[in-house]
Amino acid sequence: MIDDTIISLSEKSIQNNISFLRSKLGDKVKISAVVKANAYGHGIEQIVPVFNKYGIDHFSVFYYSEALRVYNCLSKPASIMVMGWLSEKDIKDAIEKGIEFFVFNMERLQLAVKYAKELGVKAKIHLETETGMNRSGLNREELNAAIAIVKENIEYIELTGFCTHLAGAESVSNHFRIQNQLQRYQEMASELEANNLTPKYKHVANSAASIVYPETRMDLVRVGIMLYGFWSSTEVFVQYINNQEYRVDPLNRILGWQSQIMALKEVKSGEFVGYGISYLAQSKIKTALVPVGYSFGYSRSLSNKGRVLIRGHQCSVIGVVNMNMMIVDVTHLKKVEVGDKVVLIGKQGKSEIKVSAFSEISDELNYEILAHLSESITRRVIK
């Protein structure tokens, strides 16, 4: 782990975000915390026990390797759901451990039945239907075939969920497409009912859909980005806030990112800084070297654009962001020393660097920036 650069996680903010979501979604809707991509860069091993502490007892991941990480760090019993990749060996292990998983093709369903019979344990499956995303899921013909297999093997299959994924609920431009998906989903759900199959959870909503389309909340909501304090899009935030008496963002960012100055240097006027000729000192300047680069998730596209906080003041990233280092202009600071804290994301004094600031100057989504944060960076939960 890298100890000169730290990602801090606010427990108080986690508690706030969970409380807000519970008040918004109601007690009857199960919250499944999406912790794929290393919990959106926050760290599975660090964030899951805290989510668990504040009542989250269902977790969603993409890879089976992520499911095992969740499984091994739970502080209280909880359900784990794999929405994406499992190998044939993983399917057997998942059934044995009671881990739930999506079934979006007939091959996976047949393997689930095979290993459930072999183990004498029910496979906990979520049938995923194709409603218009055209990515993964059973079409109507396949769903009917799956229903027949489930009914024939009901002693080996637990129908834990019936789900689909909506194609962009965070944008009004997709409204017509979303409405068509919901109609198809309900029609396909009727096929289950006609065959006397009742899933434990019907679920279609992610963070955006749970706010924009309240009817999509159903039995379970797969909440990702909002748990971490971010809105899926400006549109979703505006739709929420316009319906509130007090127009204050109810979500708190969990993540802060800090490093420190490793060296200081005087640069003469007319000298180039860093690789190439992208930055020329127009006058005598003072620079600080910070041990963070694109290998940690600080994008090279932030070269000559990024901002950090040092001693409560904004300082510019100058020159090309390196693999492991960046150079910052600290000429305007009255006092600066090696070892001074450098804030890349978060607050220092009255100033703040937000994740959205990265998006504005690099064209990366919040999701991308968070997911790119290196797992090698030390993460610590703070009270």
C-alpha beads as a LAMMPS data file, in Angstrom:
LAMMPS data file: protein, C-alpha beads

383 atoms
382 bonds

1 atom types
1 bond types

-500.0 500.0 xlo xhi
-500.0 500.0 ylo yhi
-500.0 500.0 zlo zhi

Masses

1 110.0

Atoms # bond

1 1 1 0.000 0.000 0.000
2 1 1 1.075 3.604 -0.598
3 1 1 1.140 5.493 2.690
4 1 1 2.223 8.950 1.537
5 1 1 -1.046 9.175 -0.387
6 1 1 -4.299 8.435 1.437
7 1 1 -7.956 8.047 0.463
8 1 1 -10.126 8.910 3.462
9 1 1 -13.726 7.694 3.837
10 1 1 -16.147 9.585 6.056
11 1 1 -18.265 7.281 8.217
12 1 1 -20.569 10.176 9.096
13 1 1 -21.236 10.801 5.379
14 1 1 -21.959 7.113 4.802
15 1 1 -24.511 7.149 7.611
16 1 1 -26.080 10.325 6.196
17 1 1 -26.452 8.909 2.682
18 1 1 -27.982 5.640 3.882
19 1 1 -30.441 7.536 6.095
20 1 1 -31.470 9.773 3.192
21 1 1 -32.019 6.817 0.862
22 1 1 -34.091 4.959 3.450
23 1 1 -36.282 8.025 3.987
24 1 1 -36.711 8.423 0.228
25 1 1 -37.269 4.783 -0.739
26 1 1 -39.312 3.661 2.275
27 1 1 -38.985 0.707 4.608
28 1 1 -40.470 -1.857 2.219
29 1 1 -37.790 -1.443 -0.459
30 1 1 -34.576 -3.423 -0.010
31 1 1 -31.411 -1.425 -0.720
32 1 1 -28.769 -3.446 -2.530
33 1 1 -25.489 -1.532 -2.267
34 1 1 -23.603 -1.771 -5.552
35 1 1 -19.928 -2.213 -4.677
36 1 1 -18.517 -3.245 -8.055
37 1 1 -15.282 -1.644 -9.340
38 1 1 -13.758 -1.718 -5.849
39 1 1 -16.853 0.013 -4.435
40 1 1 -16.582 2.769 -7.058
41 1 1 -12.968 3.311 -6.069
42 1 1 -13.749 3.646 -2.359
43 1 1 -12.452 0.180 -1.427
44 1 1 -14.580 -2.941 -0.895
45 1 1 -12.808 -4.043 2.288
46 1 1 -13.155 -0.583 3.830
47 1 1 -16.669 0.419 2.737
48 1 1 -18.628 -2.849 3.019
49 1 1 -18.255 -3.260 6.822
50 1 1 -19.429 0.340 7.312
51 1 1 -22.418 -0.096 4.979
52 1 1 -23.121 -3.316 6.894
53 1 1 -22.856 -1.486 10.242
54 1 1 -25.578 0.960 9.185
55 1 1 -28.053 -1.685 8.102
56 1 1 -27.185 -2.568 4.498
57 1 1 -27.622 -6.335 4.208
58 1 1 -27.616 -6.819 0.438
59 1 1 -24.669 -6.167 -1.884
60 1 1 -24.348 -6.229 -5.690
61 1 1 -21.134 -6.837 -7.625
62 1 1 -20.170 -7.583 -11.212
63 1 1 -17.375 -10.169 -10.892
64 1 1 -17.371 -13.247 -8.695
65 1 1 -13.956 -12.206 -7.365
66 1 1 -15.681 -9.096 -5.986
67 1 1 -18.373 -11.266 -4.395
68 1 1 -15.689 -13.205 -2.534
69 1 1 -14.124 -9.988 -1.279
70 1 1 -17.511 -8.884 0.073
71 1 1 -18.119 -12.352 1.530
72 1 1 -14.815 -12.229 3.404
73 1 1 -15.231 -8.768 4.921
74 1 1 -18.848 -8.761 6.127
75 1 1 -19.307 -7.767 9.757
76 1 1 -22.922 -9.013 9.798
77 1 1 -24.817 -11.595 7.696
78 1 1 -25.830 -10.253 4.284
79 1 1 -26.835 -11.356 0.800
80 1 1 -24.459 -10.975 -2.139
81 1 1 -25.617 -10.781 -5.765
82 1 1 -23.376 -11.224 -8.817
83 1 1 -24.785 -9.264 -11.757
84 1 1 -22.091 -10.224 -14.262
85 1 1 -19.269 -12.704 -14.756
86 1 1 -18.938 -16.138 -13.172
87 1 1 -16.962 -19.054 -14.573
88 1 1 -18.427 -22.564 -14.439
89 1 1 -16.340 -23.273 -11.306
90 1 1 -17.581 -20.010 -9.761
91 1 1 -21.218 -21.050 -10.257
92 1 1 -20.656 -24.172 -8.199
93 1 1 -18.869 -22.218 -5.474
94 1 1 -21.566 -19.514 -5.452
95 1 1 -24.312 -22.107 -4.925
96 1 1 -22.335 -23.690 -2.105
97 1 1 -21.808 -20.318 -0.390
98 1 1 -25.407 -19.138 -0.921
99 1 1 -24.331 -16.292 -3.202
100 1 1 -27.034 -15.070 -5.586
101 1 1 -26.371 -14.536 -9.296
102 1 1 -28.034 -13.267 -12.462
103 1 1 -29.128 -15.809 -15.067
104 1 1 -29.220 -14.109 -18.474
105 1 1 -28.766 -17.106 -20.773
106 1 1 -29.820 -20.751 -20.887
107 1 1 -26.279 -22.092 -20.459
108 1 1 -25.930 -20.489 -17.037
109 1 1 -29.338 -21.769 -15.939
110 1 1 -28.463 -25.312 -16.970
111 1 1 -25.167 -25.105 -15.050
112 1 1 -27.026 -23.785 -12.004
113 1 1 -29.363 -26.782 -12.073
114 1 1 -26.462 -29.201 -12.636
115 1 1 -24.430 -27.992 -9.656
116 1 1 -27.429 -27.484 -7.371
117 1 1 -28.313 -31.152 -7.889
118 1 1 -24.715 -32.199 -7.353
119 1 1 -24.432 -30.206 -4.113
120 1 1 -27.968 -30.807 -2.875
121 1 1 -28.291 -27.042 -2.314
122 1 1 -30.702 -24.623 -3.985
123 1 1 -29.182 -22.164 -6.456
124 1 1 -30.315 -18.601 -5.709
125 1 1 -30.913 -17.067 -9.111
126 1 1 -32.190 -13.773 -10.513
127 1 1 -33.698 -14.189 -13.973
128 1 1 -32.574 -11.161 -16.014
129 1 1 -34.788 -10.250 -18.937
130 1 1 -33.987 -8.374 -22.130
131 1 1 -36.404 -5.439 -22.344
132 1 1 -34.609 -3.079 -24.722
133 1 1 -31.104 -2.457 -23.358
134 1 1 -29.856 -5.063 -25.865
135 1 1 -26.929 -6.026 -23.679
136 1 1 -27.747 -9.096 -21.598
137 1 1 -30.924 -10.888 -20.630
138 1 1 -33.452 -13.512 -21.662
139 1 1 -35.810 -12.655 -24.496
140 1 1 -39.434 -13.826 -24.338
141 1 1 -38.784 -17.161 -25.984
142 1 1 -35.823 -17.841 -23.713
143 1 1 -37.790 -16.739 -20.661
144 1 1 -40.502 -19.291 -21.425
145 1 1 -37.847 -22.001 -21.774
146 1 1 -36.261 -20.865 -18.490
147 1 1 -39.630 -20.974 -16.722
148 1 1 -40.060 -24.572 -17.831
149 1 1 -36.610 -25.521 -16.494
150 1 1 -37.212 -23.756 -13.164
151 1 1 -40.579 -25.498 -12.722
152 1 1 -39.058 -28.890 -13.521
153 1 1 -36.265 -28.320 -11.001
154 1 1 -38.044 -26.272 -8.360
155 1 1 -36.436 -28.270 -5.533
156 1 1 -33.010 -27.088 -6.775
157 1 1 -33.807 -23.500 -7.784
158 1 1 -34.765 -20.546 -5.594
159 1 1 -36.158 -17.742 -7.744
160 1 1 -34.643 -14.926 -5.704
161 1 1 -35.179 -12.220 -8.291
162 1 1 -36.693 -11.151 -11.573
163 1 1 -34.929 -8.149 -13.069
164 1 1 -33.858 -6.028 -15.992
165 1 1 -31.541 -3.071 -16.536
166 1 1 -32.858 0.283 -17.724
167 1 1 -31.049 2.004 -20.572
168 1 1 -30.192 5.424 -19.142
169 1 1 -32.739 6.554 -16.543
170 1 1 -30.454 9.487 -15.708
171 1 1 -31.405 11.353 -18.912
172 1 1 -34.820 12.598 -20.044
173 1 1 -33.733 11.822 -23.616
174 1 1 -34.263 8.134 -22.811
175 1 1 -37.760 8.558 -21.343
176 1 1 -39.646 6.891 -24.197
177 1 1 -37.190 3.990 -24.253
178 1 1 -37.501 3.518 -20.463
179 1 1 -41.305 3.460 -20.654
180 1 1 -41.169 0.762 -23.330
181 1 1 -38.783 -1.264 -21.176
182 1 1 -41.050 -1.058 -18.141
183 1 1 -44.018 -2.213 -20.213
184 1 1 -42.062 -5.189 -21.556
185 1 1 -40.832 -6.054 -18.078
186 1 1 -44.378 -6.126 -16.690
187 1 1 -45.559 -8.273 -19.601
188 1 1 -42.746 -10.748 -18.940
189 1 1 -43.448 -10.693 -15.198
190 1 1 -46.994 -11.761 -16.060
191 1 1 -45.527 -14.898 -17.658
192 1 1 -44.039 -15.832 -14.272
193 1 1 -47.334 -15.221 -12.505
194 1 1 -49.172 -17.346 -15.058
195 1 1 -46.797 -20.185 -14.167
196 1 1 -47.217 -19.706 -10.400
197 1 1 -43.633 -18.482 -9.965
198 1 1 -43.163 -15.627 -7.503
199 1 1 -39.689 -14.095 -7.209
200 1 1 -38.593 -12.805 -3.818
201 1 1 -37.528 -9.523 -5.409
202 1 1 -38.679 -7.752 -8.537
203 1 1 -36.062 -5.146 -9.389
204 1 1 -35.248 -2.819 -12.256
205 1 1 -34.085 0.433 -10.640
206 1 1 -30.625 1.855 -10.162
207 1 1 -29.884 5.153 -8.368
208 1 1 -31.263 7.370 -11.141
209 1 1 -34.435 5.364 -11.767
210 1 1 -35.260 5.265 -8.048
211 1 1 -35.477 9.081 -8.048
212 1 1 -36.838 9.826 -11.535
213 1 1 -39.262 6.890 -11.831
214 1 1 -40.667 6.068 -8.354
215 1 1 -42.754 3.227 -9.826
216 1 1 -39.518 1.341 -10.557
217 1 1 -38.595 0.910 -6.869
218 1 1 -40.571 -2.340 -6.562
219 1 1 -39.018 -4.747 -3.994
220 1 1 -35.334 -3.895 -4.340
221 1 1 -33.228 -1.022 -5.697
222 1 1 -29.636 -1.455 -6.848
223 1 1 -28.075 1.734 -5.504
224 1 1 -24.536 2.624 -6.446
225 1 1 -23.391 6.189 -7.047
226 1 1 -25.839 7.821 -4.597
227 1 1 -24.530 5.817 -1.653
228 1 1 -21.159 7.421 -2.308
229 1 1 -22.661 10.908 -2.271
230 1 1 -23.001 11.617 -5.988
231 1 1 -26.011 12.113 -8.265
232 1 1 -26.221 10.052 -11.444
233 1 1 -26.493 13.240 -13.493
234 1 1 -27.296 16.923 -13.148
235 1 1 -30.772 16.154 -14.535
236 1 1 -31.527 13.732 -11.704
237 1 1 -30.336 16.210 -9.064
238 1 1 -32.368 19.060 -10.573
239 1 1 -35.500 16.896 -10.728
240 1 1 -35.077 16.001 -7.054
241 1 1 -34.198 19.462 -5.775
242 1 1 -37.006 21.237 -7.690
243 1 1 -39.538 19.277 -5.636
244 1 1 -38.011 20.249 -2.281
245 1 1 -38.886 23.145 -0.018
246 1 1 -35.266 23.528 1.071
247 1 1 -32.961 23.323 -1.938
248 1 1 -29.972 21.722 -0.261
249 1 1 -28.112 18.659 -1.535
250 1 1 -28.992 15.885 0.968
251 1 1 -26.037 13.709 -0.078
252 1 1 -22.535 13.962 1.369
253 1 1 -19.378 12.927 -0.464
254 1 1 -17.636 10.076 1.312
255 1 1 -14.224 10.229 -0.315
256 1 1 -11.262 12.503 0.227
257 1 1 -7.845 12.108 -1.433
258 1 1 -4.682 13.554 0.061
259 1 1 -0.961 13.345 -0.599
260 1 1 2.054 15.466 0.422
261 1 1 4.888 17.503 -1.043
262 1 1 7.967 15.341 -1.606
263 1 1 10.309 18.039 -2.944
264 1 1 10.493 21.776 -3.754
265 1 1 12.416 23.442 -6.589
266 1 1 13.155 26.917 -7.939
267 1 1 12.730 27.180 -11.730
268 1 1 14.264 30.079 -13.697
269 1 1 12.304 32.153 -16.219
270 1 1 12.492 30.673 -19.708
271 1 1 12.922 27.063 -18.487
272 1 1 10.592 24.222 -19.451
273 1 1 8.988 22.168 -16.660
274 1 1 8.649 18.376 -16.818
275 1 1 8.531 16.218 -19.959
276 1 1 8.460 17.915 -23.339
277 1 1 7.696 21.566 -23.923
278 1 1 4.089 21.819 -22.740
279 1 1 4.916 24.281 -19.931
280 1 1 7.370 27.197 -20.137
281 1 1 8.068 29.287 -17.028
282 1 1 7.274 32.905 -17.936
283 1 1 9.029 34.123 -14.793
284 1 1 10.949 32.670 -11.868
285 1 1 8.651 30.136 -10.164
286 1 1 8.654 27.707 -7.266
287 1 1 7.367 24.161 -7.837
288 1 1 6.309 21.299 -5.586
289 1 1 6.664 17.659 -6.548
290 1 1 3.744 15.438 -5.480
291 1 1 4.003 11.591 -5.536
292 1 1 0.755 11.031 -7.444
293 1 1 0.422 10.273 -11.145
294 1 1 -1.739 8.557 -13.706
295 1 1 -0.894 5.087 -12.345
296 1 1 -2.877 6.077 -9.221
297 1 1 -5.852 7.413 -11.211
298 1 1 -4.841 11.068 -11.587
299 1 1 -5.425 11.290 -15.338
300 1 1 -2.728 12.451 -17.746
301 1 1 -5.461 14.570 -19.343
302 1 1 -5.181 16.832 -16.266
303 1 1 -1.704 17.946 -17.381
304 1 1 -1.531 21.771 -17.221
305 1 1 -5.200 21.761 -16.129
306 1 1 -5.513 20.096 -12.732
307 1 1 -5.832 21.878 -9.388
308 1 1 -4.841 20.818 -5.878
309 1 1 -5.075 22.464 -2.467
310 1 1 -1.994 23.312 -0.394
311 1 1 -2.263 25.346 2.827
312 1 1 -5.857 26.161 1.895
313 1 1 -4.985 27.657 -1.507
314 1 1 -5.595 26.348 -5.015
315 1 1 -2.416 25.464 -6.869
316 1 1 -2.097 24.561 -10.554
317 1 1 -0.703 21.327 -11.947
318 1 1 1.930 22.338 -14.505
319 1 1 3.625 20.217 -17.124
320 1 1 2.745 16.648 -18.013
321 1 1 1.305 14.388 -15.292
322 1 1 3.791 11.493 -14.958
323 1 1 3.105 7.864 -14.094
324 1 1 3.980 8.407 -10.427
325 1 1 4.397 12.184 -10.004
326 1 1 2.995 15.586 -10.820
327 1 1 4.456 19.083 -10.565
328 1 1 2.506 21.909 -8.941
329 1 1 3.107 25.676 -9.071
330 1 1 3.400 26.999 -5.474
331 1 1 4.965 30.381 -6.298
332 1 1 2.034 32.297 -4.799
333 1 1 2.229 30.589 -1.392
334 1 1 3.924 32.701 1.299
335 1 1 5.151 29.599 3.115
336 1 1 5.446 26.030 1.856
337 1 1 7.471 23.055 3.079
338 1 1 8.282 19.468 2.157
339 1 1 5.687 17.258 3.859
340 1 1 2.841 19.784 3.524
341 1 1 -0.522 18.105 2.877
342 1 1 -1.772 18.197 -0.727
343 1 1 -5.525 17.719 -1.221
344 1 1 -6.520 16.254 -4.590
345 1 1 -10.186 15.659 -3.681
346 1 1 -11.825 17.201 -0.632
347 1 1 -11.676 20.277 1.569
348 1 1 -8.828 22.259 3.065
349 1 1 -9.733 25.374 4.976
350 1 1 -12.476 27.181 3.062
351 1 1 -11.500 25.699 -0.304
352 1 1 -12.628 22.455 -1.924
353 1 1 -11.705 20.314 -4.921
354 1 1 -14.717 18.266 -6.063
355 1 1 -14.771 15.184 -8.262
356 1 1 -16.969 17.211 -10.623
357 1 1 -14.019 19.579 -11.159
358 1 1 -12.108 16.666 -12.715
359 1 1 -15.038 15.960 -15.039
360 1 1 -15.200 19.559 -16.229
361 1 1 -11.554 19.657 -17.332
362 1 1 -10.938 16.057 -18.419
363 1 1 -14.274 14.899 -19.949
364 1 1 -14.280 11.902 -17.602
365 1 1 -17.490 10.902 -15.827
366 1 1 -17.620 10.865 -12.016
367 1 1 -17.905 7.086 -12.330
368 1 1 -14.701 6.863 -14.410
369 1 1 -12.651 9.049 -12.085
370 1 1 -13.671 7.078 -9.005
371 1 1 -13.235 3.671 -10.658
372 1 1 -9.725 4.602 -11.829
373 1 1 -8.435 5.260 -8.298
374 1 1 -5.681 2.707 -7.769
375 1 1 -6.308 -0.106 -5.307
376 1 1 -2.707 0.370 -4.140
377 1 1 -3.635 3.651 -2.408
378 1 1 -4.207 3.261 1.341
379 1 1 -7.861 3.771 2.309
380 1 1 -8.934 4.701 5.828
381 1 1 -12.366 5.145 7.372
382 1 1 -12.574 8.267 9.531
383 1 1 -15.271 9.012 12.125

Bonds

1 1 1 2
2 1 2 3
3 1 3 4
4 1 4 5
5 1 5 6
6 1 6 7
7 1 7 8
8 1 8 9
9 1 9 10
10 1 10 11
11 1 11 12
12 1 12 13
13 1 13 14
14 1 14 15
15 1 15 16
16 1 16 17
17 1 17 18
18 1 18 19
19 1 19 20
20 1 20 21
21 1 21 22
22 1 22 23
23 1 23 24
24 1 24 25
25 1 25 26
26 1 26 27
27 1 27 28
28 1 28 29
29 1 29 30
30 1 30 31
31 1 31 32
32 1 32 33
33 1 33 34
34 1 34 35
35 1 35 36
36 1 36 37
37 1 37 38
38 1 38 39
39 1 39 40
40 1 40 41
41 1 41 42
42 1 42 43
43 1 43 44
44 1 44 45
45 1 45 46
46 1 46 47
47 1 47 48
48 1 48 49
49 1 49 50
50 1 50 51
51 1 51 52
52 1 52 53
53 1 53 54
54 1 54 55
55 1 55 56
56 1 56 57
57 1 57 58
58 1 58 59
59 1 59 60
60 1 60 61
61 1 61 62
62 1 62 63
63 1 63 64
64 1 64 65
65 1 65 66
66 1 66 67
67 1 67 68
68 1 68 69
69 1 69 70
70 1 70 71
71 1 71 72
72 1 72 73
73 1 73 74
74 1 74 75
75 1 75 76
76 1 76 77
77 1 77 78
78 1 78 79
79 1 79 80
80 1 80 81
81 1 81 82
82 1 82 83
83 1 83 84
84 1 84 85
85 1 85 86
86 1 86 87
87 1 87 88
88 1 88 89
89 1 89 90
90 1 90 91
91 1 91 92
92 1 92 93
93 1 93 94
94 1 94 95
95 1 95 96
96 1 96 97
97 1 97 98
98 1 98 99
99 1 99 100
100 1 100 101
101 1 101 102
102 1 102 103
103 1 103 104
104 1 104 105
105 1 105 106
106 1 106 107
107 1 107 108
108 1 108 109
109 1 109 110
110 1 110 111
111 1 111 112
112 1 112 113
113 1 113 114
114 1 114 115
115 1 115 116
116 1 116 117
117 1 117 118
118 1 118 119
119 1 119 120
120 1 120 121
121 1 121 122
122 1 122 123
123 1 123 124
124 1 124 125
125 1 125 126
126 1 126 127
127 1 127 128
128 1 128 129
129 1 129 130
130 1 130 131
131 1 131 132
132 1 132 133
133 1 133 134
134 1 134 135
135 1 135 136
136 1 136 137
137 1 137 138
138 1 138 139
139 1 139 140
140 1 140 141
141 1 141 142
142 1 142 143
143 1 143 144
144 1 144 145
145 1 145 146
146 1 146 147
147 1 147 148
148 1 148 149
149 1 149 150
150 1 150 151
151 1 151 152
152 1 152 153
153 1 153 154
154 1 154 155
155 1 155 156
156 1 156 157
157 1 157 158
158 1 158 159
159 1 159 160
160 1 160 161
161 1 161 162
162 1 162 163
163 1 163 164
164 1 164 165
165 1 165 166
166 1 166 167
167 1 167 168
168 1 168 169
169 1 169 170
170 1 170 171
171 1 171 172
172 1 172 173
173 1 173 174
174 1 174 175
175 1 175 176
176 1 176 177
177 1 177 178
178 1 178 179
179 1 179 180
180 1 180 181
181 1 181 182
182 1 182 183
183 1 183 184
184 1 184 185
185 1 185 186
186 1 186 187
187 1 187 188
188 1 188 189
189 1 189 190
190 1 190 191
191 1 191 192
192 1 192 193
193 1 193 194
194 1 194 195
195 1 195 196
196 1 196 197
197 1 197 198
198 1 198 199
199 1 199 200
200 1 200 201
201 1 201 202
202 1 202 203
203 1 203 204
204 1 204 205
205 1 205 206
206 1 206 207
207 1 207 208
208 1 208 209
209 1 209 210
210 1 210 211
211 1 211 212
212 1 212 213
213 1 213 214
214 1 214 215
215 1 215 216
216 1 216 217
217 1 217 218
218 1 218 219
219 1 219 220
220 1 220 221
221 1 221 222
222 1 222 223
223 1 223 224
224 1 224 225
225 1 225 226
226 1 226 227
227 1 227 228
228 1 228 229
229 1 229 230
230 1 230 231
231 1 231 232
232 1 232 233
233 1 233 234
234 1 234 235
235 1 235 236
236 1 236 237
237 1 237 238
238 1 238 239
239 1 239 240
240 1 240 241
241 1 241 242
242 1 242 243
243 1 243 244
244 1 244 245
245 1 245 246
246 1 246 247
247 1 247 248
248 1 248 249
249 1 249 250
250 1 250 251
251 1 251 252
252 1 252 253
253 1 253 254
254 1 254 255
255 1 255 256
256 1 256 257
257 1 257 258
258 1 258 259
259 1 259 260
260 1 260 261
261 1 261 262
262 1 262 263
263 1 263 264
264 1 264 265
265 1 265 266
266 1 266 267
267 1 267 268
268 1 268 269
269 1 269 270
270 1 270 271
271 1 271 272
272 1 272 273
273 1 273 274
274 1 274 275
275 1 275 276
276 1 276 277
277 1 277 278
278 1 278 279
279 1 279 280
280 1 280 281
281 1 281 282
282 1 282 283
283 1 283 284
284 1 284 285
285 1 285 286
286 1 286 287
287 1 287 288
288 1 288 289
289 1 289 290
290 1 290 291
291 1 291 292
292 1 292 293
293 1 293 294
294 1 294 295
295 1 295 296
296 1 296 297
297 1 297 298
298 1 298 299
299 1 299 300
300 1 300 301
301 1 301 302
302 1 302 303
303 1 303 304
304 1 304 305
305 1 305 306
306 1 306 307
307 1 307 308
308 1 308 309
309 1 309 310
310 1 310 311
311 1 311 312
312 1 312 313
313 1 313 314
314 1 314 315
315 1 315 316
316 1 316 317
317 1 317 318
318 1 318 319
319 1 319 320
320 1 320 321
321 1 321 322
322 1 322 323
323 1 323 324
324 1 324 325
325 1 325 326
326 1 326 327
327 1 327 328
328 1 328 329
329 1 329 330
330 1 330 331
331 1 331 332
332 1 332 333
333 1 333 334
334 1 334 335
335 1 335 336
336 1 336 337
337 1 337 338
338 1 338 339
339 1 339 340
340 1 340 341
341 1 341 342
342 1 342 343
343 1 343 344
344 1 344 345
345 1 345 346
346 1 346 347
347 1 347 348
348 1 348 349
349 1 349 350
350 1 350 351
351 1 351 352
352 1 352 353
353 1 353 354
354 1 354 355
355 1 355 356
356 1 356 357
357 1 357 358
358 1 358 359
359 1 359 360
360 1 360 361
361 1 361 362
362 1 362 363
363 1 363 364
364 1 364 365
365 1 365 366
366 1 366 367
367 1 367 368
368 1 368 369
369 1 369 370
370 1 370 371
371 1 371 372
372 1 372 373
373 1 373 374
374 1 374 375
375 1 375 376
376 1 376 377
377 1 377 378
378 1 378 379
379 1 379 380
380 1 380 381
381 1 381 382
382 1 382 383
